[in-house]
Amino acid sequence: MSLSEVRDKKSTTGRTHPVQLVNRGLSILAPGLAAVAAEQLFITVFRHRPPQREAEWAKSATELSIPSPYGDLAAWVWGNGPRTVLLVHGWAGRGLQMGAFVQPLVEAGYRVVAYDAPSHGASPGRQANLFKIAQGLMSVAAAVGPLEGVIAHSLGTAAVLLAASRHGFDPGRFVAVSPMGDTRTMSRHFAEMTGFSHEVVDRMRVRFEARFDFKWDEIEPVRLASSFEADALVIHDLDDDELPADEAEVLAGRMMSAETLLTEGLGHRRILRDSTVVAAAADFIVCADASSVPRQMADTDAASAA
């Protein structure tokens, strides 16, 4: 059973899932062993059944296979314009999740590319981390770039920032949807979903530093954002229950040139299909004047009703 299924079942029944009870007990009785188990679970990507709308988006695309250090990555291309926009999904997501952004960009004369990151969707592998995802991004960019713009979701935004900082990645104009601002928020969310104690998750983070030879402070998105030079639009929903909107505002404030767009009632994933959000993201990529994008808007449904 995947992490999201554990979370969803708990929220539906109001009861703690047996897997969470086991992890809670292991955290108390054997915290060292629990940290090892948490580490393996944290980097394992659980694939979810895609909805029918993604199959429909795929029908209008040309499929690609892009070589990377982690095997050939599945990708899709729409349009044949001279300028390219790349769509980057988040953790346990898929490139076709971003399909709502395709039509307005193709109609504006762009070529649009979406892909499955290493160990995600139709791409090979079972485990991933932020470094692996960022390197996969670089492989795709090398194959389909140069880029006029990038639209990224959730952890995908952190991968863009890391690739820009470490590998000189140039996204063109950048739209960050539901971005992660602080990796500690991700760790806390993981603890709540799985039942591991926060002390065990802290041990897990230390193990990661030793395993991958880095410090968490070095890859904090809010820190990476301070050297990010691309024009950016940061979009976040006030009702996002996975990543808080105030982190997105801090992230935008650290960037050299960024606008912030806040929504209500869309959550962490439905925001990817909201017509007003899609239009704002496409307009930002297409338009040279980022100041034309409003700084805050209300819930789309409520605004339509009004």
Protein Blocks (a to p, Z undefined) as FASTA:
>chain_A
ZZklmmmmmmmnopacfklmmmmmmmmmmmmlmmmmmmmmmmpccdddddfklmmmmmmp
ccdddddfebpaddddedjbfbdcdddddehiafklmmmmmmmmmmnopacdddddehia
jbgcjbdcfklmmmmmmmmmmmmmccfbdcdehjlmmmmmmmmmmnopaebjaddehiaf
bfklmmmmmmmmnopafklmmmmmmmmmmmnopafklmgmklmmmmpcbdcdddddfklc
kbcfklmmmmmmmpmbdcddddehkljmlmmmgmklmmmmmmmmmpmblmlpcfbdcdfk
lmmmZZ
